Amino acid sequence: MRAKVSSLELPGLLQLLARLILALPLMVSPAVAQMTELPILFDARERLARPDVNDILRLRFLTTADFPPFNFTDQTGRLAGFHVDLARALCAELGMENRCQIQALPYEQLATALEGGQGEAVLAGVAVTSQLRERFRFTRPYLLLPARFLTNKQASLARTDARALYGKPVGVIKGTAHEAMLRAFFPDVKAQGFDTRDAMLEALKAKKVDAVFADALQLSFWMTSPASAGCCDLFDGPYLSEQFLGEGMTIMVGGQDARLSAALESALAAVSRDGRLEEIYLRYFPTGIY
C-alpha cells in the first residue's frame, strides 16, 4: 500500500492528509451496490478460536507517525490515528491493556524491527507480498481501501451509476493500479491519463473531464478540502479488487508462534462484529469512503 501501483500512492497522500488532519481478497464486480457503512469482513456466525496469550509479557505494536489519518502526531505531540485507536481496542479485547505498547518508527524500519524482536506486531498498512509472507504472519484484512469515481457537480449525467460515464472523459493517474482497474472494469469510458494527482484533480475542477477514478481515501479528503472549492462529489461504487488493489490492510505478526496472529485475528473479528471497528473508522473518516 505504499507503492505507486497500490491504492494509496503515499507521497501525495501524506502531503494532503497531514495538512487536513493537523488543521482540524476478493474480486468484486463493477456493479457493486453503494455501501454507506464500513463493510464487515468477519462473518458474524464464525467463531474464531482464541489461543491463550496470558504468558505474553508485552504486546508491542509498531507503527509510523507520518501516515495520516492512520498514524500521525497530533497537535499535543501524542501519537494518534486509526491504527493507534485500533491497537488499543485490540489490547482491551485481549485483556492486555497493561501490557500494551505502541511505538512509532520510520516505515522502512518496521520489518527489520519486527524481525529483530523490537515488537510483536506491525499495524501500519503494510502491503502483503509473497516475500513478506515468507518472513511473517498476517491476519485477515480489517479494512479494504476501495476505488471510487469523483464527478464534477456540473457534469451532465443521465444516470446515477457508472454507466452514466460511458463515452465520457474520466481522468486517472498514468501507470497506477487504478488506471489498469479502470480500463479493465470500465472499457466504455474514455480514460484520460494524467502524470500527477494534482493535474488530474485540477482538470476535474475545471470541467476538462467529467470524473476521475482513484483511491477513495484520497478523493474523500480532497473533496472536503478548500482546494476542491466544493466542486465535486463521490459517485457510484465503491469498487474493490484484490487483483488490482491488494488484500487490504492486515496486521503483520513476527515470530514462528501462530498463537499471537490467531489471537489478534480473533480480536479483530470481535471488534468488527460489535461495532467498535466502525466507531473507530468514523472518528477518522467522517465523510466515509464506501
C-alpha positions as CSV (number, residue, x, y, z in Angstrom):
1,M,0.0,0.0,0.0
2,R,3.0,2.2,-0.1
3,A,3.9,1.8,-3.7
4,K,2.6,3.8,-6.7
5,V,0.7,0.8,-8.0
6,S,-1.1,0.4,-4.7
7,S,-4.3,2.1,-3.6
8,L,-2.6,4.8,-1.6
9,E,0.2,6.4,-3.6
10,L,1.8,7.5,-0.4
11,P,3.8,10.7,-1.0
12,G,1.0,12.8,-2.3
13,L,-1.5,11.4,0.2
14,L,0.7,12.3,3.1
15,Q,1.1,15.9,1.9
16,L,-2.7,16.2,1.5
17,L,-3.8,14.4,4.7
18,A,-1.2,15.9,7.0
19,R,-2.5,19.4,6.3
20,L,-6.1,18.3,6.8
21,I,-5.5,16.3,10.0
22,L,-3.4,18.9,11.7
23,A,-5.8,21.7,10.6
24,L,-8.6,20.1,12.4
25,P,-9.2,-10.6,-1.5
26,L,-11.8,-10.9,-3.4
27,M,-12.8,-9.6,-6.8
28,V,-16.0,-7.6,-6.7
29,S,-18.0,-6.9,-9.8
30,P,-18.1,-3.3,-11.1
31,A,-21.8,-3.4,-10.4
32,V,-21.2,-3.2,-6.7
33,A,-24.0,-1.6,-4.7
34,Q,-23.4,1.6,-2.8
35,M,-22.3,0.9,0.8
36,T,-22.7,3.7,3.4
37,E,-21.2,1.8,6.3
38,L,-17.9,0.1,6.9
39,P,-18.1,-3.4,5.4
40,I,-17.8,-6.2,7.9
41,L,-15.1,-8.6,6.9
42,F,-15.7,-11.2,9.5
43,D,-18.8,-13.4,9.4
44,A,-20.9,-12.9,12.5
45,R,-21.6,-16.6,12.6
46,E,-18.0,-17.6,12.6
47,R,-16.3,-18.1,15.9
48,L,-12.5,-17.9,15.6
49,A,-10.5,-19.9,18.2
50,R,-8.6,-17.6,20.5
51,P,-5.4,-19.1,21.9
52,D,-4.3,-18.2,25.5
53,V,-1.8,-15.4,25.3
54,N,-1.7,-14.7,29.1
55,D,2.0,-15.7,29.1
56,I,3.0,-13.0,26.6
57,L,4.7,-10.3,28.7
58,R,4.2,-7.5,26.3
59,L,2.2,-6.7,23.2
60,R,4.2,-4.1,21.3
61,F,2.6,-2.7,18.2
62,L,5.0,-1.0,15.7
63,T,3.6,1.7,13.5
64,T,4.6,5.1,12.0
65,A,3.9,8.7,12.8
66,D,3.6,10.0,9.2
67,F,0.6,8.2,7.7
68,P,-2.5,10.3,8.5
69,P,-5.3,9.6,9.3
70,F,-4.0,6.1,10.2
71,N,-0.9,7.2,12.2
72,F,0.2,10.8,13.0
73,T,1.4,13.0,15.8
74,D,-1.4,15.3,16.9
75,Q,-1.1,19.0,18.0
76,T,-0.1,17.9,21.5
77,G,2.7,15.7,20.3
78,R,0.9,12.5,21.0
79,L,0.7,9.6,18.7
80,A,-2.8,9.3,17.3
81,G,-4.9,7.9,14.4
82,F,-7.0,5.0,13.3
83,H,-4.3,2.4,13.8
84,V,-3.4,3.7,17.3
85,D,-7.0,3.5,18.4
86,L,-7.4,0.1,16.8
87,A,-4.3,-1.2,18.6
88,R,-5.8,-0.1,22.0
89,A,-9.1,-1.7,21.2
90,L,-7.4,-5.0,20.4
91,C,-5.4,-4.9,23.6
92,A,-8.6,-4.2,25.5
93,E,-10.3,-7.1,23.8
94,L,-7.4,-9.4,24.7
95,G,-7.3,-8.2,28.3
96,M,-3.7,-6.9,27.7
97,E,-4.2,-3.2,28.3
98,N,-1.4,-3.1,31.0
99,R,1.0,-5.0,28.7
100,C,0.2,-3.0,25.5
101,Q,2.7,-0.6,23.9
102,I,2.6,1.4,20.7
103,Q,5.9,2.6,19.2
104,A,6.4,4.7,16.0
105,L,9.3,4.0,13.7
106,P,10.2,5.1,10.2
107,Y,8.3,2.9,7.7
108,E,11.4,1.4,6.1
109,Q,12.5,0.1,9.6
110,L,9.3,-1.7,10.5
111,A,10.0,-5.1,9.0
112,T,13.6,-5.2,10.3
113,A,12.5,-4.1,13.8
114,L,9.7,-6.8,13.9
115,E,12.2,-9.4,12.8
116,G,14.7,-8.3,15.4
117,G,12.2,-8.7,18.2
118,Q,11.6,-5.0,18.9
119,G,7.9,-5.6,18.7
120,E,5.3,-8.3,18.3
121,A,3.1,-6.9,15.5
122,V,3.1,-4.1,12.9
123,L,-0.1,-2.1,12.4
124,A,0.8,0.4,9.7
125,G,-0.8,-0.6,6.4
126,V,2.0,-2.8,5.1
127,A,1.1,-4.4,1.8
128,V,1.1,-8.2,1.9
129,T,3.6,-9.7,-0.5
130,S,4.9,-13.2,-1.1
131,Q,8.3,-12.2,0.1
132,L,6.9,-10.8,3.4
133,R,4.8,-13.9,3.9
134,E,8.0,-16.0,3.9
135,R,9.2,-14.0,7.0
136,F,6.0,-13.0,8.8
137,R,2.4,-14.0,9.5
138,F,-0.6,-11.8,8.5
139,T,-4.0,-11.6,9.9
140,R,-7.1,-11.4,7.7
141,P,-7.8,-7.8,6.5
142,Y,-9.6,-5.4,8.8
143,L,-10.0,-2.6,6.2
144,L,-10.3,-2.5,2.4
145,L,-9.5,0.7,0.6
146,P,-11.8,0.9,-2.5
147,A,-11.6,2.8,-5.7
148,R,-14.2,5.5,-6.4
149,F,-15.3,7.9,-9.0
150,L,-15.4,11.6,-8.2
151,T,-17.5,13.7,-10.5
152,N,-17.8,17.4,-11.1
153,K,-21.2,18.6,-9.8
154,Q,-21.8,20.4,-13.1
155,A,-21.3,17.3,-15.2
156,S,-24.4,16.4,-17.1
157,L,-25.0,12.7,-16.2
158,A,-28.2,10.9,-17.2
159,R,-27.8,8.1,-14.7
160,T,-26.8,7.6,-11.1
161,D,-24.4,4.7,-11.8
162,A,-21.1,4.2,-13.7
163,R,-22.9,3.7,-17.0
164,A,-23.6,7.4,-17.0
165,L,-19.8,7.9,-17.7
166,Y,-19.7,5.6,-20.7
167,G,-18.2,7.6,-23.6
168,K,-17.2,10.4,-21.3
169,P,-13.7,11.5,-20.4
170,V,-12.6,10.1,-17.0
171,G,-9.2,11.1,-15.5
172,V,-6.9,8.6,-14.0
173,I,-3.2,8.7,-13.0
174,K,-0.9,7.0,-15.5
175,G,0.9,3.8,-14.6
176,T,-1.2,3.1,-11.5
177,A,-3.3,0.2,-10.4
178,H,-6.3,2.4,-10.7
179,E,-5.6,3.0,-14.4
180,A,-5.4,-0.7,-15.0
181,M,-8.6,-1.3,-13.0
182,L,-10.5,1.5,-14.8
183,R,-9.6,0.0,-18.2
184,A,-10.5,-3.5,-17.1
185,F,-13.7,-2.7,-15.3
186,F,-15.0,0.2,-17.5
187,P,-13.7,-0.2,-21.1
188,D,-16.5,2.0,-22.3
189,V,-15.3,5.2,-20.6
190,K,-12.7,7.4,-22.3
191,A,-9.8,7.0,-19.9
192,Q,-7.6,10.1,-19.9
193,G,-4.3,9.7,-18.2
194,F,-2.5,12.3,-16.1
195,D,1.0,12.4,-14.9
196,T,0.2,13.7,-11.4
197,R,-2.7,13.7,-9.0
198,D,-2.8,17.5,-8.8
199,A,-3.1,17.8,-12.6
200,M,-5.9,15.2,-12.6
201,L,-7.9,16.9,-9.9
202,E,-7.4,20.4,-11.4
203,A,-8.8,19.1,-14.7
204,L,-11.8,17.8,-12.9
205,K,-12.3,21.1,-11.1
206,A,-12.0,22.9,-14.4
207,K,-14.5,20.5,-16.0
208,K,-12.0,19.3,-18.5
209,V,-13.0,15.7,-17.5
210,D,-16.4,14.7,-16.2
211,A,-15.0,12.4,-13.5
212,V,-11.8,10.9,-12.1
213,F,-11.1,7.4,-10.8
214,A,-8.7,6.9,-7.9
215,D,-8.3,5.8,-4.3
216,A,-11.5,6.7,-2.3
217,L,-9.5,7.8,0.7
218,Q,-7.6,10.5,-1.2
219,L,-10.7,11.6,-3.1
220,S,-12.8,11.9,0.0
221,F,-10.3,14.2,1.8
222,W,-9.6,16.3,-1.3
223,M,-13.4,16.6,-1.9
224,T,-13.9,18.2,1.6
225,S,-10.8,20.3,1.5
226,P,-10.6,24.0,0.5
227,A,-8.7,23.0,-2.6
228,S,-11.8,21.5,-4.2
229,A,-13.9,24.6,-3.6
230,G,-16.9,22.2,-3.2
231,C,-16.8,21.3,-6.9
232,C,-17.3,17.6,-6.7
233,D,-19.0,14.6,-5.2
234,L,-18.2,10.9,-4.9
235,F,-20.1,8.9,-7.4
236,D,-21.2,5.2,-7.5
237,G,-19.1,2.4,-6.2
238,P,-17.2,1.5,-4.1
239,Y,-15.1,-0.8,-6.2
240,L,-13.0,-3.5,-4.6
241,S,-10.5,-5.8,-6.3
242,E,-7.8,-7.9,-4.7
243,Q,-6.2,-8.3,-8.2
244,F,-5.6,-4.5,-8.6
245,L,-5.7,-3.1,-5.0
246,G,-4.2,-5.9,-2.9
247,E,-5.5,-7.9,0.0
248,G,-6.4,-4.9,2.2
249,M,-5.0,-3.7,5.5
250,T,-3.8,-6.5,7.8
251,I,-1.7,-6.9,10.9
252,M,1.8,-8.3,10.3
253,V,3.0,-10.5,13.1
254,G,6.5,-11.6,13.9
255,G,7.8,-14.9,15.1
256,Q,7.0,-18.5,14.3
257,D,4.4,-18.9,17.1
258,A,1.0,-18.8,15.5
259,R,-0.8,-18.0,18.8
260,L,-0.5,-14.2,18.6
261,S,-1.7,-13.9,15.0
262,A,-4.6,-16.2,15.8
263,A,-5.4,-14.2,18.9
264,L,-5.2,-10.9,17.1
265,E,-7.4,-12.2,14.3
266,S,-10.0,-13.3,16.9
267,A,-9.8,-9.9,18.5
268,L,-10.3,-8.2,15.1
269,A,-13.4,-10.3,14.5
270,A,-14.8,-9.3,17.9
271,V,-14.3,-5.5,17.4
272,S,-15.7,-5.8,13.9
273,R,-18.8,-7.7,14.9
274,D,-19.7,-5.5,17.9
275,G,-19.3,-2.2,16.1
276,R,-16.1,-0.9,17.7
277,L,-14.1,-1.1,14.5
278,E,-16.8,1.0,12.7
279,E,-16.8,3.5,15.6
280,I,-13.0,4.0,15.2
281,Y,-13.4,4.2,11.4
282,L,-16.0,7.0,11.7
283,R,-13.7,9.0,14.0
284,Y,-11.1,9.4,11.2
285,F,-13.3,9.0,8.1
286,P,-16.3,11.1,8.9
287,T,-17.4,11.5,5.3
288,G,-16.9,7.8,4.6
289,I,-15.1,6.2,1.7
290,Y,-17.7,3.5,0.9
